[in-house]
Amino acid sequence: MYAADHQPPHFHVRARDGREALVVISTLAIFSGQLGKRELSEALDWAAAHRALLLARWKELNP
């Protein structure tokens, strides 16, 4: 997650090889990127359990 980032509220998931995907916090839908669902599954599971934390952090970084 980056400060002063664009809408919608999202977080970045980056693979070891540098590819990344942007995930919308409210829906956990893939906004853009090059990672498949299998590659994203662990991050999406974590995000589902911590969605409120992600949204709070987004609001701190992007007032």
PDBQT receptor file of N, H, CA, C and O in Angstrom, charges set to zero:
ATOM      1  N   MET A   1       0.851  -1.165   0.000  1.00  0.00    +0.000 N 
ATOM      2  CA  MET A   1       0.000   0.000   0.000  1.00  0.00    +0.000 C 
ATOM      3  C   MET A   1       0.902   1.235   0.000  1.00  0.00    +0.000 C 
ATOM      4  O   MET A   1       1.922   1.283   0.687  1.00  0.00    +0.000 OA
ATOM      5  N   TYR A   2       0.502   2.221  -0.781  1.00  0.00    +0.000 N 
ATOM      6  H   TYR A   2      -0.327   2.182  -1.339  1.00  0.00    +0.000 HD
ATOM      7  CA  TYR A   2       1.305   3.429  -0.914  1.00  0.00    +0.000 C 
ATOM      8  C   TYR A   2       0.522   4.661  -0.472  1.00  0.00    +0.000 C 
ATOM      9  O   TYR A   2      -0.704   4.701  -0.579  1.00  0.00    +0.000 OA
ATOM     10  N   ALA A   3       1.234   5.655   0.022  1.00  0.00    +0.000 N 
ATOM     11  H   ALA A   3       2.229   5.623   0.109  1.00  0.00    +0.000 HD
ATOM     12  CA  ALA A   3       0.623   6.937   0.366  1.00  0.00    +0.000 C 
ATOM     13  C   ALA A   3       0.320   7.705  -0.918  1.00  0.00    +0.000 C 
ATOM     14  O   ALA A   3       1.004   7.555  -1.930  1.00  0.00    +0.000 OA
ATOM     15  N   ALA A   4      -0.721   8.531  -0.850  1.00  0.00    +0.000 N 
ATOM     16  H   ALA A   4      -1.277   8.653  -0.027  1.00  0.00    +0.000 HD
ATOM     17  CA  ALA A   4      -1.124   9.378  -1.978  1.00  0.00    +0.000 C 
ATOM     18  C   ALA A   4      -1.365   8.553  -3.240  1.00  0.00    +0.000 C 
ATOM     19  O   ALA A   4      -1.027   8.980  -4.344  1.00  0.00    +0.000 OA
ATOM     20  N   ASP A   5      -1.942   7.391  -3.071  1.00  0.00    +0.000 N 
ATOM     21  H   ASP A   5      -2.218   7.044  -2.174  1.00  0.00    +0.000 HD
ATOM     22  CA  ASP A   5      -2.204   6.494  -4.195  1.00  0.00    +0.000 C 
ATOM     23  C   ASP A   5      -3.582   6.798  -4.782  1.00  0.00    +0.000 C 
ATOM     24  O   ASP A   5      -4.374   7.524  -4.181  1.00  0.00    +0.000 OA
ATOM     25  N   HIS A   6      -3.854   6.247  -5.939  1.00  0.00    +0.000 N 
ATOM     26  H   HIS A   6      -3.211   5.657  -6.427  1.00  0.00    +0.000 HD
ATOM     27  CA  HIS A   6      -5.112   6.486  -6.658  1.00  0.00    +0.000 C 
ATOM     28  C   HIS A   6      -6.238   5.631  -6.085  1.00  0.00    +0.000 C 
ATOM     29  O   HIS A   6      -6.005   4.658  -5.368  1.00  0.00    +0.000 OA
ATOM     30  N   GLN A   7      -7.454   6.018  -6.420  1.00  0.00    +0.000 N 
ATOM     31  H   GLN A   7      -7.644   6.809  -7.002  1.00  0.00    +0.000 HD
ATOM     32  CA  GLN A   7      -8.655   5.285  -6.038  1.00  0.00    +0.000 C 
ATOM     33  C   GLN A   7      -8.845   4.115  -6.997  1.00  0.00    +0.000 C 
ATOM     34  O   GLN A   7      -8.283   4.156  -8.091  1.00  0.00    +0.000 OA
ATOM     35  N   PRO A   8      -9.580   3.108  -6.664  1.00  0.00    +0.000 N 
ATOM     36  CA  PRO A   8     -10.247   2.846  -5.404  1.00  0.00    +0.000 C 
ATOM     37  C   PRO A   8      -9.251   2.376  -4.343  1.00  0.00    +0.000 C 
ATOM     38  O   PRO A   8      -8.126   2.003  -4.677  1.00  0.00    +0.000 OA
ATOM     39  N   PRO A   9      -9.649   2.389  -3.074  1.00  0.00    +0.000 N 
ATOM     40  CA  PRO A   9      -8.761   1.893  -2.023  1.00  0.00    +0.000 C 
ATOM     41  C   PRO A   9      -8.317   0.454  -2.338  1.00  0.00    +0.000 C 
ATOM     42  O   PRO A   9      -9.148  -0.429  -2.551  1.00  0.00    +0.000 OA
ATOM     43  N   HIS A  10      -7.019   0.239  -2.363  1.00  0.00    +0.000 N 
ATOM     44  H   HIS A  10      -6.344   0.956  -2.190  1.00  0.00    +0.000 HD
ATOM     45  CA  HIS A  10      -6.486  -1.044  -2.781  1.00  0.00    +0.000 C 
ATOM     46  C   HIS A  10      -5.134  -1.308  -2.126  1.00  0.00    +0.000 C 
ATOM     47  O   HIS A  10      -4.550  -0.430  -1.491  1.00  0.00    +0.000 OA
ATOM     48  N   PHE A  11      -4.657  -2.521  -2.294  1.00  0.00    +0.000 N 
ATOM     49  H   PHE A  11      -5.131  -3.235  -2.809  1.00  0.00    +0.000 HD
ATOM     50  CA  PHE A  11      -3.301  -2.861  -1.875  1.00  0.00    +0.000 C 
ATOM     51  C   PHE A  11      -2.630  -3.621  -3.009  1.00  0.00    +0.000 C 
ATOM     52  O   PHE A  11      -3.290  -4.166  -3.893  1.00  0.00    +0.000 OA
ATOM     53  N   HIS A  12      -1.318  -3.642  -2.960  1.00  0.00    +0.000 N 
ATOM     54  H   HIS A  12      -0.782  -3.199  -2.241  1.00  0.00    +0.000 HD
ATOM     55  CA  HIS A  12      -0.516  -4.286  -3.989  1.00  0.00    +0.000 C 
ATOM     56  C   HIS A  12      -0.010  -5.625  -3.466  1.00  0.00    +0.000 C 
ATOM     57  O   HIS A  12       0.420  -5.731  -2.318  1.00  0.00    +0.000 OA
ATOM     58  N   VAL A  13      -0.065  -6.635  -4.312  1.00  0.00    +0.000 N 
ATOM     59  H   VAL A  13      -0.415  -6.548  -5.244  1.00  0.00    +0.000 HD
ATOM     60  CA  VAL A  13       0.535  -7.933  -4.009  1.00  0.00    +0.000 C 
ATOM     61  C   VAL A  13       1.627  -8.141  -5.049  1.00  0.00    +0.000 C 
ATOM     62  O   VAL A  13       1.360  -8.149  -6.251  1.00  0.00    +0.000 OA
ATOM     63  N   ARG A  14       2.844  -8.308  -4.583  1.00  0.00    +0.000 N 
ATOM     64  H   ARG A  14       3.061  -8.302  -3.607  1.00  0.00    +0.000 HD
ATOM     65  CA  ARG A  14       3.976  -8.442  -5.502  1.00  0.00    +0.000 C 
ATOM     66  C   ARG A  14       4.589  -9.830  -5.381  1.00  0.00    +0.000 C 
ATOM     67  O   ARG A  14       4.848 -10.312  -4.278  1.00  0.00    +0.000 OA
ATOM     68  N   ALA A  15       4.815 -10.461  -6.512  1.00  0.00    +0.000 N 
ATOM     69  H   ALA A  15       4.604 -10.070  -7.408  1.00  0.00    +0.000 HD
ATOM     70  CA  ALA A  15       5.475 -11.765  -6.562  1.00  0.00    +0.000 C 
ATOM     71  C   ALA A  15       6.987 -11.572  -6.503  1.00  0.00    +0.000 C 
ATOM     72  O   ALA A  15       7.491 -10.471  -6.723  1.00  0.00    +0.000 OA
ATOM     73  N   ARG A  16       7.687 -12.627  -6.212  1.00  0.00    +0.000 N 
ATOM     74  H   ARG A  16       7.278 -13.522  -6.033  1.00  0.00    +0.000 HD
ATOM     75  CA  ARG A  16       9.156 -12.545  -6.117  1.00  0.00    +0.000 C 
ATOM     76  C   ARG A  16       9.815 -12.114  -7.418  1.00  0.00    +0.000 C 
ATOM     77  O   ARG A  16      10.893 -11.521  -7.408  1.00  0.00    +0.000 OA
ATOM     78  N   ASP A  17       9.169 -12.411  -8.529  1.00  0.00    +0.000 N 
ATOM     79  H   ASP A  17       8.293 -12.893  -8.537  1.00  0.00    +0.000 HD
ATOM     80  CA  ASP A  17       9.750 -12.052  -9.830  1.00  0.00    +0.000 C 
ATOM     81  C   ASP A  17       9.396 -10.631 -10.269  1.00  0.00    +0.000 C 
ATOM     82  O   ASP A  17       9.737 -10.226 -11.380  1.00  0.00    +0.000 OA
ATOM     83  N   GLY A  18       8.709  -9.864  -9.398  1.00  0.00    +0.000 N 
ATOM     84  H   GLY A  18       8.433 -10.194  -8.495  1.00  0.00    +0.000 HD
ATOM     85  CA  GLY A  18       8.417  -8.466  -9.693  1.00  0.00    +0.000 C 
ATOM     86  C   GLY A  18       7.025  -8.201 -10.241  1.00  0.00    +0.000 C 
ATOM     87  O   GLY A  18       6.576  -7.054 -10.244  1.00  0.00    +0.000 OA
ATOM     88  N   ARG A  19       6.327  -9.240 -10.707  1.00  0.00    +0.000 N 
ATOM     89  H   ARG A  19       6.692 -10.171 -10.704  1.00  0.00    +0.000 HD
ATOM     90  CA  ARG A  19       4.956  -9.022 -11.168  1.00  0.00    +0.000 C 
ATOM     91  C   ARG A  19       4.096  -8.649  -9.974  1.00  0.00    +0.000 C 
ATOM     92  O   ARG A  19       4.401  -9.019  -8.840  1.00  0.00    +0.000 OA
ATOM     93  N   GLU A  20       3.020  -7.914 -10.231  1.00  0.00    +0.000 N 
ATOM     94  H   GLU A  20       2.773  -7.613 -11.152  1.00  0.00    +0.000 HD
ATOM     95  CA  GLU A  20       2.151  -7.527  -9.135  1.00  0.00    +0.000 C 
ATOM     96  C   GLU A  20       0.706  -7.450  -9.576  1.00  0.00    +0.000 C 
ATOM     97  O   GLU A  20       0.394  -7.410 -10.766  1.00  0.00    +0.000 OA
ATOM     98  N   ALA A  21      -0.164  -7.431  -8.586  1.00  0.00    +0.000 N 
ATOM     99  H   ALA A  21       0.089  -7.463  -7.619  1.00  0.00    +0.000 HD
ATOM    100  CA  ALA A  21      -1.595  -7.243  -8.807  1.00  0.00    +0.000 C 
ATOM    101  C   ALA A  21      -2.093  -6.230  -7.795  1.00  0.00    +0.000 C 
ATOM    102  O   ALA A  21      -1.578  -6.145  -6.681  1.00  0.00    +0.000 OA
ATOM    103  N   LEU A  22      -3.096  -5.464  -8.189  1.00  0.00    +0.000 N 
ATOM    104  H   LEU A  22      -3.515  -5.533  -9.094  1.00  0.00    +0.000 HD
ATOM    105  CA  LEU A  22      -3.754  -4.515  -7.296  1.00  0.00    +0.000 C 
ATOM    106  C   LEU A  22      -5.097  -5.105  -6.922  1.00  0.00    +0.000 C 
ATOM    107  O   LEU A  22      -5.862  -5.536  -7.784  1.00  0.00    +0.000 OA
ATOM    108  N   VAL A  23      -5.382  -5.121  -5.610  1.00  0.00    +0.000 N 
ATOM    109  H   VAL A  23      -4.760  -4.771  -4.909  1.00  0.00    +0.000 HD
ATOM    110  CA  VAL A  23      -6.591  -5.745  -5.097  1.00  0.00    +0.000 C 
ATOM    111  C   VAL A  23      -7.433  -4.688  -4.393  1.00  0.00    +0.000 C 
ATOM    112  O   VAL A  23      -6.947  -3.996  -3.499  1.00  0.00    +0.000 OA
ATOM    113  N   VAL A  24      -8.686  -4.566  -4.792  1.00  0.00    +0.000 N 
ATOM    114  H   VAL A  24      -9.081  -5.128  -5.518  1.00  0.00    +0.000 HD
ATOM    115  CA  VAL A  24      -9.620  -3.621  -4.175  1.00  0.00    +0.000 C 
ATOM    116  C   VAL A  24      -9.963  -4.128  -2.776  1.00  0.00    +0.000 C 
ATOM    117  O   VAL A  24     -10.358  -5.283  -2.614  1.00  0.00    +0.000 OA
ATOM    118  N   ILE A  25      -9.815  -3.275  -1.771  1.00  0.00    +0.000 N 
ATOM    119  H   ILE A  25      -9.494  -2.337  -1.902  1.00  0.00    +0.000 HD
ATOM    120  CA  ILE A  25     -10.020  -3.693  -0.385  1.00  0.00    +0.000 C 
ATOM    121  C   ILE A  25     -11.474  -4.100  -0.124  1.00  0.00    +0.000 C 
ATOM    122  O   ILE A  25     -11.715  -5.112   0.535  1.00  0.00    +0.000 OA
ATOM    123  N   SER A  26     -12.426  -3.347  -0.617  1.00  0.00    +0.000 N 
ATOM    124  H   SER A  26     -12.230  -2.525  -1.153  1.00  0.00    +0.000 HD
ATOM    125  CA  SER A  26     -13.831  -3.604  -0.273  1.00  0.00    +0.000 C 
ATOM    126  C   SER A  26     -14.361  -4.921  -0.827  1.00  0.00    +0.000 C 
ATOM    127  O   SER A  26     -15.214  -5.554  -0.204  1.00  0.00    +0.000 OA
ATOM    128  N   THR A  27     -13.871  -5.337  -1.981  1.00  0.00    +0.000 N 
ATOM    129  H   THR A  27     -13.178  -4.823  -2.487  1.00  0.00    +0.000 HD
ATOM    130  CA  THR A  27     -14.406  -6.537  -2.633  1.00  0.00    +0.000 C 
ATOM    131  C   THR A  27     -13.392  -7.660  -2.772  1.00  0.00    +0.000 C 
ATOM    132  O   THR A  27     -13.756  -8.805  -3.037  1.00  0.00    +0.000 OA
ATOM    133  N   LEU A  28     -12.121  -7.330  -2.594  1.00  0.00    +0.000 N 
ATOM    134  H   LEU A  28     -11.825  -6.399  -2.379  1.00  0.00    +0.000 HD
ATOM    135  CA  LEU A  28     -11.000  -8.246  -2.834  1.00  0.00    +0.000 C 
ATOM    136  C   LEU A  28     -10.934  -8.701  -4.290  1.00  0.00    +0.000 C 
ATOM    137  O   LEU A  28     -10.390  -9.759  -4.608  1.00  0.00    +0.000 OA
ATOM    138  N   ALA A  29     -11.500  -7.876  -5.158  1.00  0.00    +0.000 N 
ATOM    139  H   ALA A  29     -11.941  -7.017  -4.900  1.00  0.00    +0.000 HD
ATOM    140  CA  ALA A  29     -11.419  -8.138  -6.597  1.00  0.00    +0.000 C 
ATOM    141  C   ALA A  29     -10.075  -7.643  -7.120  1.00  0.00    +0.000 C 
ATOM    142  O   ALA A  29      -9.505  -6.686  -6.596  1.00  0.00    +0.000 OA
ATOM    143  N   ILE A  30      -9.583  -8.301  -8.147  1.00  0.00    +0.000 N 
ATOM    144  H   ILE A  30     -10.046  -9.079  -8.573  1.00  0.00    +0.000 HD
ATOM    145  CA  ILE A  30      -8.324  -7.891  -8.775  1.00  0.00    +0.000 C 
ATOM    146  C   ILE A  30      -8.628  -6.689  -9.664  1.00  0.00    +0.000 C 
ATOM    147  O   ILE A  30      -9.428  -6.777 -10.595  1.00  0.00    +0.000 OA
ATOM    148  N   PHE A  31      -7.980  -5.567  -9.363  1.00  0.00    +0.000 N 
ATOM    149  H   PHE A  31      -7.330  -5.496  -8.607  1.00  0.00    +0.000 HD
ATOM    150  CA  PHE A  31      -8.195  -4.310 -10.084  1.00  0.00    +0.000 C 
ATOM    151  C   PHE A  31      -7.350  -4.295 -11.354  1.00  0.00    +0.000 C 
ATOM    152  O   PHE A  31      -7.819  -3.889 -12.418  1.00  0.00    +0.000 OA
ATOM    153  N   SER A  32      -6.122  -4.734 -11.235  1.00  0.00    +0.000 N 
ATOM    154  H   SER A  32      -5.742  -5.063 -10.371  1.00  0.00    +0.000 HD
ATOM    155  CA  SER A  32      -5.228  -4.862 -12.380  1.00  0.00    +0.000 C 
ATOM    156  C   SER A  32      -4.050  -5.720 -11.962  1.00  0.00    +0.000 C 
ATOM    157  O   SER A  32      -3.823  -5.951 -10.775  1.00  0.00    +0.000 OA
ATOM    158  N   GLY A  33      -3.316  -6.184 -12.936  1.00  0.00    +0.000 N 
ATOM    159  H   GLY A  33      -3.501  -5.997 -13.900  1.00  0.00    +0.000 HD
ATOM    160  CA  GLY A  33      -2.122  -6.928 -12.613  1.00  0.00    +0.000 C 
ATOM    161  C   GLY A  33      -1.979  -8.224 -13.371  1.00  0.00    +0.000 C 
ATOM    162  O   GLY A  33      -2.796  -8.579 -14.220  1.00  0.00    +0.000 OA
ATOM    163  N   GLN A  34      -0.901  -8.920 -13.030  1.00  0.00    +0.000 N 
ATOM    164  H   GLN A  34      -0.237  -8.632 -12.341  1.00  0.00    +0.000 HD
ATOM    165  CA  GLN A  34      -0.495 -10.089 -13.792  1.00  0.00    +0.000 C 
ATOM    166  C   GLN A  34      -0.405 -11.356 -12.957  1.00  0.00    +0.000 C 
ATOM    167  O   GLN A  34       0.200 -12.332 -13.401  1.00  0.00    +0.000 OA
ATOM    168  N   LEU A  35      -0.982 -11.374 -11.773  1.00  0.00    +0.000 N 
ATOM    169  H   LEU A  35      -1.474 -10.581 -11.413  1.00  0.00    +0.000 HD
ATOM    170  CA  LEU A  35      -0.933 -12.560 -10.935  1.00  0.00    +0.000 C 
ATOM    171  C   LEU A  35      -2.239 -13.333 -11.049  1.00  0.00    +0.000 C 
ATOM    172  O   LEU A  35      -3.321 -12.750 -11.127  1.00  0.00    +0.000 OA
ATOM    173  N   GLY A  36      -2.119 -14.647 -11.056  1.00  0.00    +0.000 N 
ATOM    174  H   GLY A  36      -1.240 -15.120 -10.992  1.00  0.00    +0.000 HD
ATOM    175  CA  GLY A  36      -3.297 -15.494 -11.116  1.00  0.00    +0.000 C 
ATOM    176  C   GLY A  36      -3.874 -15.728  -9.731  1.00  0.00    +0.000 C 
ATOM    177  O   GLY A  36      -3.240 -15.431  -8.719  1.00  0.00    +0.000 OA
ATOM    178  N   LYS A  37      -5.090 -16.267  -9.704  1.00  0.00    +0.000 N 
ATOM    179  H   LYS A  37      -5.604 -16.508 -10.527  1.00  0.00    +0.000 HD
ATOM    180  CA  LYS A  37      -5.754 -16.516  -8.415  1.00  0.00    +0.000 C 
ATOM    181  C   LYS A  37      -4.954 -17.473  -7.547  1.00  0.00    +0.000 C 
ATOM    182  O   LYS A  37      -4.918 -17.304  -6.328  1.00  0.00    +0.000 OA
ATOM    183  N   ARG A  38      -4.328 -18.452  -8.126  1.00  0.00    +0.000 N 
ATOM    184  H   ARG A  38      -4.358 -18.589  -9.116  1.00  0.00    +0.000 HD
ATOM    185  CA  ARG A  38      -3.525 -19.384  -7.335  1.00  0.00    +0.000 C 
ATOM    186  C   ARG A  38      -2.368 -18.653  -6.650  1.00  0.00    +0.000 C 
ATOM    187  O   ARG A  38      -2.053 -18.921  -5.490  1.00  0.00    +0.000 OA
ATOM    188  N   GLU A  39      -1.744 -17.733  -7.376  1.00  0.00    +0.000 N 
ATOM    189  H   GLU A  39      -2.000 -17.516  -8.318  1.00  0.00    +0.000 HD
ATOM    190  CA  GLU A  39      -0.639 -16.957  -6.797  1.00  0.00    +0.000 C 
ATOM    191  C   GLU A  39      -1.133 -16.001  -5.712  1.00  0.00    +0.000 C 
ATOM    192  O   GLU A  39      -0.389 -15.671  -4.788  1.00  0.00    +0.000 OA
ATOM    193  N   LEU A  40      -2.364 -15.564  -5.821  1.00  0.00    +0.000 N 
ATOM    194  H   LEU A  40      -2.968 -15.832  -6.572  1.00  0.00    +0.000 HD
ATOM    195  CA  LEU A  40      -2.922 -14.584  -4.890  1.00  0.00    +0.000 C 
ATOM    196  C   LEU A  40      -3.640 -15.195  -3.695  1.00  0.00    +0.000 C 
ATOM    197  O   LEU A  40      -3.994 -14.474  -2.762  1.00  0.00    +0.000 OA
ATOM    198  N   SER A  41      -3.862 -16.489  -3.701  1.00  0.00    +0.000 N 
ATOM    199  H   SER A  41      -3.574 -17.075  -4.459  1.00  0.00    +0.000 HD
ATOM    200  CA  SER A  41      -4.750 -17.101  -2.714  1.00  0.00    +0.000 C 
ATOM    201  C   SER A  41      -4.347 -16.810  -1.274  1.00  0.00    +0.000 C 
ATOM    202  O   SER A  41      -5.215 -16.493  -0.460  1.00  0.00    +0.000 OA
ATOM    203  N   GLU A  42      -3.080 -16.904  -0.929  1.00  0.00    +0.000 N 
ATOM    204  H   GLU A  42      -2.375 -17.162  -1.590  1.00  0.00    +0.000 HD
ATOM    205  CA  GLU A  42      -2.661 -16.651   0.455  1.00  0.00    +0.000 C 
ATOM    206  C   GLU A  42      -2.896 -15.195   0.850  1.00  0.00    +0.000 C 
ATOM    207  O   GLU A  42      -3.376 -14.910   1.947  1.00  0.00    +0.000 OA
ATOM    208  N   ALA A  43      -2.551 -14.276  -0.055  1.00  0.00    +0.000 N 
ATOM    209  H   ALA A  43      -2.160 -14.508  -0.946  1.00  0.00    +0.000 HD
ATOM    210  CA  ALA A  43      -2.753 -12.856   0.232  1.00  0.00    +0.000 C 
ATOM    211  C   ALA A  43      -4.234 -12.532   0.367  1.00  0.00    +0.000 C 
ATOM    212  O   ALA A  43      -4.618 -11.751   1.237  1.00  0.00    +0.000 OA
ATOM    213  N   LEU A  44      -5.067 -13.119  -0.478  1.00  0.00    +0.000 N 
ATOM    214  H   LEU A  44      -4.755 -13.754  -1.185  1.00  0.00    +0.000 HD
ATOM    215  CA  LEU A  44      -6.503 -12.852  -0.411  1.00  0.00    +0.000 C 
ATOM    216  C   LEU A  44      -7.119 -13.435   0.853  1.00  0.00    +0.000 C 
ATOM    217  O   LEU A  44      -8.015 -12.828   1.440  1.00  0.00    +0.000 OA
ATOM    218  N   ASP A  45      -6.651 -14.599   1.278  1.00  0.00    +0.000 N 
ATOM    219  H   ASP A  45      -5.923 -15.091   0.802  1.00  0.00    +0.000 HD
ATOM    220  CA  ASP A  45      -7.140 -15.179   2.537  1.00  0.00    +0.000 C 
ATOM    221  C   ASP A  45      -6.796 -14.265   3.711  1.00  0.00    +0.000 C 
ATOM    222  O   ASP A  45      -7.634 -14.020   4.579  1.00  0.00    +0.000 OA
ATOM    223  N   TRP A  46      -5.561 -13.761   3.736  1.00  0.00    +0.000 N 
ATOM    224  H   TRP A  46      -4.880 -13.960   3.031  1.00  0.00    +0.000 HD
ATOM    225  CA  TRP A  46      -5.139 -12.855   4.806  1.00  0.00    +0.000 C 
ATOM    226  C   TRP A  46      -5.965 -11.565   4.756  1.00  0.00    +0.000 C 
ATOM    227  O   TRP A  46      -6.433 -11.079   5.786  1.00  0.00    +0.000 OA
ATOM    228  N   ALA A  47      -6.136 -11.025   3.563  1.00  0.00    +0.000 N 
ATOM    229  H   ALA A  47      -5.756 -11.421   2.727  1.00  0.00    +0.000 HD
ATOM    230  CA  ALA A  47      -6.877  -9.769   3.411  1.00  0.00    +0.000 C 
ATOM    231  C   ALA A  47      -8.330  -9.918   3.848  1.00  0.00    +0.000 C 
ATOM    232  O   ALA A  47      -8.891  -9.000   4.447  1.00  0.00    +0.000 OA
ATOM    233  N   ALA A  48      -8.940 -11.053   3.559  1.00  0.00    +0.000 N 
ATOM    234  H   ALA A  48      -8.484 -11.799   3.073  1.00  0.00    +0.000 HD
ATOM    235  CA  ALA A  48     -10.331 -11.279   3.970  1.00  0.00    +0.000 C 
ATOM    236  C   ALA A  48     -10.461 -11.237   5.485  1.00  0.00    +0.000 C 
ATOM    237  O   ALA A  48     -11.462 -10.753   6.014  1.00  0.00    +0.000 OA
ATOM    238  N   ALA A  49      -9.461 -11.737   6.174  1.00  0.00    +0.000 N 
ATOM    239  H   ALA A  49      -8.648 -12.130   5.744  1.00  0.00    +0.000 HD
ATOM    240  CA  ALA A  49      -9.490 -11.755   7.640  1.00  0.00    +0.000 C 
ATOM    241  C   ALA A  49      -9.095 -10.414   8.249  1.00  0.00    +0.000 C 
ATOM    242  O   ALA A  49      -9.335 -10.180   9.433  1.00  0.00    +0.000 OA
ATOM    243  N   HIS A  50      -8.492  -9.529   7.453  1.00  0.00    +0.000 N 
ATOM    244  H   HIS A  50      -8.298  -9.718   6.490  1.00  0.00    +0.000 HD
ATOM    245  CA  HIS A  50      -7.971  -8.263   7.974  1.00  0.00    +0.000 C 
ATOM    246  C   HIS A  50      -8.430  -7.056   7.161  1.00  0.00    +0.000 C 
ATOM    247  O   HIS A  50      -7.726  -6.050   7.076  1.00  0.00    +0.000 OA
ATOM    248  N   ARG A  51      -9.608  -7.163   6.569  1.00  0.00    +0.000 N 
ATOM    249  H   ARG A  51     -10.180  -7.980   6.637  1.00  0.00    +0.000 HD
ATOM    250  CA  ARG A  51     -10.104  -6.091   5.698  1.00  0.00    +0.000 C 
ATOM    251  C   ARG A  51     -10.229  -4.758   6.434  1.00  0.00    +0.000 C 
ATOM    252  O   ARG A  51      -9.894  -3.716   5.872  1.00  0.00    +0.000 OA
ATOM    253  N   ALA A  52     -10.701  -4.772   7.677  1.00  0.00    +0.000 N 
ATOM    254  H   ALA A  52     -10.973  -5.619   8.134  1.00  0.00    +0.000 HD
ATOM    255  CA  ALA A  52     -10.851  -3.526   8.442  1.00  0.00    +0.000 C 
ATOM    256  C   ALA A  52      -9.495  -2.872   8.675  1.00  0.00    +0.000 C 
ATOM    257  O   ALA A  52      -9.371  -1.651   8.589  1.00  0.00    +0.000 OA
ATOM    258  N   LEU A  53      -8.494  -3.669   8.966  1.00  0.00    +0.000 N 
ATOM    259  H   LEU A  53      -8.596  -4.661   9.036  1.00  0.00    +0.000 HD
ATOM    260  CA  LEU A  53      -7.134  -3.150   9.158  1.00  0.00    +0.000 C 
ATOM    261  C   LEU A  53      -6.610  -2.521   7.869  1.00  0.00    +0.000 C 
ATOM    262  O   LEU A  53      -6.020  -1.441   7.899  1.00  0.00    +0.000 OA
ATOM    263  N   LEU A  54      -6.821  -3.185   6.755  1.00  0.00    +0.000 N 
ATOM    264  H   LEU A  54      -7.300  -4.062   6.731  1.00  0.00    +0.000 HD
ATOM    265  CA  LEU A  54      -6.385  -2.647   5.463  1.00  0.00    +0.000 C 
ATOM    266  C   LEU A  54      -7.064  -1.319   5.160  1.00  0.00    +0.000 C 
ATOM    267  O   LEU A  54      -6.407  -0.375   4.721  1.00  0.00    +0.000 OA
ATOM    268  N   LEU A  55      -8.356  -1.235   5.387  1.00  0.00    +0.000 N 
ATOM    269  H   LEU A  55      -8.889  -2.001   5.745  1.00  0.00    +0.000 HD
ATOM    270  CA  LEU A  55      -9.079   0.005   5.105  1.00  0.00    +0.000 C 
ATOM    271  C   LEU A  55      -8.628   1.135   6.028  1.00  0.00    +0.000 C 
ATOM    272  O   LEU A  55      -8.486   2.275   5.586  1.00  0.00    +0.000 OA
ATOM    273  N   ALA A  56      -8.405   0.828   7.295  1.00  0.00    +0.000 N 
ATOM    274  H   ALA A  56      -8.520  -0.098   7.653  1.00  0.00    +0.000 HD
ATOM    275  CA  ALA A  56      -7.918   1.842   8.236  1.00  0.00    +0.000 C 
ATOM    276  C   ALA A  56      -6.552   2.357   7.799  1.00  0.00    +0.000 C 
ATOM    277  O   ALA A  56      -6.291   3.559   7.850  1.00  0.00    +0.000 OA
ATOM    278  N   ARG A  57      -5.684   1.448   7.370  1.00  0.00    +0.000 N 
ATOM    279  H   ARG A  57      -5.897   0.471   7.328  1.00  0.00    +0.000 HD
ATOM    280  CA  ARG A  57      -4.340   1.855   6.930  1.00  0.00    +0.000 C 
ATOM    281  C   ARG A  57      -4.437   2.702   5.667  1.00  0.00    +0.000 C 
ATOM    282  O   ARG A  57      -3.708   3.684   5.520  1.00  0.00    +0.000 OA
ATOM    283  N   TRP A  58      -5.341   2.326   4.747  1.00  0.00    +0.000 N 
ATOM    284  H   TRP A  58      -5.933   1.529   4.866  1.00  0.00    +0.000 HD
ATOM    285  CA  TRP A  58      -5.537   3.119   3.535  1.00  0.00    +0.000 C 
ATOM    286  C   TRP A  58      -5.927   4.549   3.897  1.00  0.00    +0.000 C 
ATOM    287  O   TRP A  58      -5.396   5.508   3.338  1.00  0.00    +0.000 OA
ATOM    288  N   LYS A  59      -6.858   4.680   4.837  1.00  0.00    +0.000 N 
ATOM    289  H   LYS A  59      -7.289   3.901   5.292  1.00  0.00    +0.000 HD
ATOM    290  CA  LYS A  59      -7.329   6.014   5.248  1.00  0.00    +0.000 C 
ATOM    291  C   LYS A  59      -6.215   6.823   5.894  1.00  0.00    +0.000 C 
ATOM    292  O   LYS A  59      -6.173   8.043   5.737  1.00  0.00    +0.000 OA
ATOM    293  N   GLU A  60      -5.311   6.168   6.618  1.00  0.00    +0.000 N 
ATOM    294  H   GLU A  60      -5.345   5.177   6.745  1.00  0.00    +0.000 HD
ATOM    295  CA  GLU A  60      -4.152   6.872   7.204  1.00  0.00    +0.000 C 
ATOM    296  C   GLU A  60      -3.221   7.395   6.123  1.00  0.00    +0.000 C 
ATOM    297  O   GLU A  60      -2.745   8.528   6.202  1.00  0.00    +0.000 OA
ATOM    298  N   LEU A  61      -2.962   6.574   5.116  1.00  0.00    +0.000 N 
ATOM    299  H   LEU A  61      -3.349   5.654   5.052  1.00  0.00    +0.000 HD
ATOM    300  CA  LEU A  61      -2.010   6.930   4.070  1.00  0.00    +0.000 C 
ATOM    301  C   LEU A  61      -2.599   7.813   2.982  1.00  0.00    +0.000 C 
ATOM    302  O   LEU A  61      -1.871   8.504   2.269  1.00  0.00    +0.000 OA
ATOM    303  N   ASN A  62      -3.921   7.786   2.857  1.00  0.00    +0.000 N 
ATOM    304  H   ASN A  62      -4.512   7.224   3.436  1.00  0.00    +0.000 HD
ATOM    305  CA  ASN A  62      -4.591   8.518   1.783  1.00  0.00    +0.000 C 
ATOM    306  C   ASN A  62      -5.786   9.296   2.352  1.00  0.00    +0.000 C 
ATOM    307  O   ASN A  62      -6.938   8.979   2.056  1.00  0.00    +0.000 OA
ATOM    308  N   PRO A  63      -5.502  10.312   3.170  1.00  0.00    +0.000 N 
ATOM    309  CA  PRO A  63      -6.593  11.060   3.815  1.00  0.00    +0.000 C 
ATOM    310  C   PRO A  63      -7.455  11.857   2.849  1.00  0.00    +0.000 C 
ATOM    311  O   PRO A  63      -8.400  12.524   3.271  1.00  0.00    +0.000 OA
TER     312      PRO A  63
